[in-house]
Amino acid sequence: MPYVSAPFPASRPRRLRASAAVRNLTRENELSVNDLIWPVFVRDGEGIEEPVPSMPGVVRRSVDKVVEAAIDAHALGIPAICLFPYTDPSLKTEDCAEAWNPENLCNRAIRGIKAAVPDLAVMTDVALDPYNINGHDGFVIDGEIRNDETVEALVKMTMAQAEAGADIIGPSDMMDGRIGAMRSALESKGFQNVTILSYSAKYASGFYGPFRDAVGASGALTGDKKTYQMDPANTNEAMRMIARDLREGADMVMVKPGLPYLDICHRVKEEFSVPTFAYQVSGEYAMIQAAALNGWIDGEKVMLESLMAFRRAGCDGVLTYFAPQVARLLQG
Ligand SMILES: NCc1[nH]cc(CCC(=O)O)c1CC(=O)O
C-alpha cells in the first residue's frame, strides 16, 4: 500500500491529533460493549460472592448470584457470559463423571440464566480439569494424558451443556479431533444452532495461575500441560490448529492468552477472516489489577488500552474479567 504524504510543513500529522473532535473522527478502531464476553466463576451454596484473592475484584458466585450477575450483564449490553465452575473437591474423581452430570453446577447455572435472561448468550468451557482429581484437561492413564478416551468424555460433557441450553460451546482442552466429534454429536441430536468457539491456539502458559486458584485446580494439578497445550515459541503451529478446527466445524476461534500473543491474533484474522477472539486471561487481569491497586498505573486507562489493542490486532471480541467494568465506562 502506498503511503502518500506531503513534505513538512504541508503535512503536519499533529493536525489530526489537535482536538478531541478530529481525533474521534479519524480513530481507526472502536471498542464496544458488543465485543465483550464475561468469564464468571460459579460455586455451590446460596447468596454467596466469595473473593478470589489472586484476582482482585473477581468473585466466585453461587448459582442465584450468577443469575443476578447475568441479568446485570445483559442490562449493560454485554452479549455473552462464560461459565467456569469451582467444583467441590469431593466431586473430583479419576473418571471425571461430574463433567457430564446434567445437574452439575455449570449446567444448573446455564438453566438458571437462560430462564432469567434468554437473550444473553451462555458460553461454556469444555475440558475435564474442574472435575479431574489430578487437575488435567484429559484423562490421565499410566501418567499419560489420553486423547481419544478424553474426546469421548468431552462429547458427553458438550451434550449435557447443550441440553441445559448453552449457546456457545468453548472447548479449551486441546485434545485432537474434539471439534469434529462435538460437531457431529450436536448435529445428530438437533442442536444445529449451537455454536463452537474453539480455543484453537491455546498455549501452555504461566498466565493461567490465578484462574487455577479460582477454580480450585492449582493444588490438584500434577505436572504441566505441555503435552497438549502449545509451546509459546510457535506461530505456524497455531495456524495449523486454526485451520484444523475450522475444517472440523468450529464457527469461531480463539487465541489464548491474549496480550502476549497479539501477533497470533493478527495473523489468524489476516489469514482466515473468521470470527476471532482472544482471552485476556487471569494472569493478565491480575497484573493490571495488582499494579493499579499499588498506584503504579492508572488501572482504568490500562484496561481500556489493553482491550483496544485486541481490536487493533484484528480480534472481533475479547473474553475479559473486566467486561462489566468496561461496559459501565462505555455506557458513560
Ligand atoms: N481448561 C481449563 C481452562 N479454561 C480457561 C483457562 C484459563 C483462563 C484464565 O487464566 O483466565 C484454563 C486453564 C488451564 O488451561 O489450565
The ligand as a MOL file (V3000), in Angstrom:
LIG
                    3D

  0  0  0     0  0            999 V3000
M  V30 BEGIN CTAB
M  V30 COUNTS 16 16 0 0 0
M  V30 BEGIN ATOM
M  V30 1 N -9.1320 -25.8700 30.5210 0
M  V30 2 C -9.1790 -25.0030 31.5260 0
M  V30 3 C -9.0400 -23.5450 31.2850 0
M  V30 4 N -10.0080 -22.8010 30.6770 0
M  V30 5 C -9.6090 -21.4720 30.7710 0
M  V30 6 C -8.3690 -21.4360 31.4160 0
M  V30 7 C -7.5730 -20.2200 31.7690 0
M  V30 8 C -8.3160 -18.9300 31.8820 0
M  V30 9 C -7.5900 -17.8640 32.6170 0
M  V30 10 O -6.4110 -17.9900 33.0100 0
M  V30 11 O -8.2160 -16.8080 32.8190 0
M  V30 12 C -8.0000 -22.7330 31.7190 0
M  V30 13 C -6.7610 -23.0560 32.4780 0
M  V30 14 C -5.8230 -24.0660 32.0120 0
M  V30 15 O -5.8020 -24.4730 30.8490 0
M  V30 16 O -5.0640 -24.5160 32.8620 0
M  V30 END ATOM
M  V30 BEGIN BOND
M  V30 1 1 1 2
M  V30 2 1 2 3
M  V30 3 1 3 4
M  V30 4 2 3 12
M  V30 5 1 4 5
M  V30 6 2 5 6
M  V30 7 1 6 7
M  V30 8 1 6 12
M  V30 9 1 7 8
M  V30 10 1 8 9
M  V30 11 2 9 10
M  V30 12 1 9 11
M  V30 13 1 12 13
M  V30 14 1 13 14
M  V30 15 2 14 15
M  V30 16 1 14 16
M  V30 END BOND
M  V30 END CTAB
M  END
